[in-house]
């Protein structure tokens, strides 16, 4: 994949339902960012429903928004 050189950082959160192609794409995106010297973080949850969003489902993916806020704070964006 090719990304803008001025893209500085990225966070991806995805859950892994069996062999989900999105996980491979997210891993590739993460590798592209880190290989380019960019800050990146990737969270792959074992359980979560498609489009887990903000709805609490009693699964590990429920914490994604808190992890996103922590990530922003670590980068001094929050």
Secondary structure, DSSP 4 states (H G I P E B T S, - for coil): ----TT--EEEEEEE--SS-HHHHHHHHHHHHHHHTT-EEEEEEESS--TT-TT---SSGGGGHHHHHHHHHHHTT--
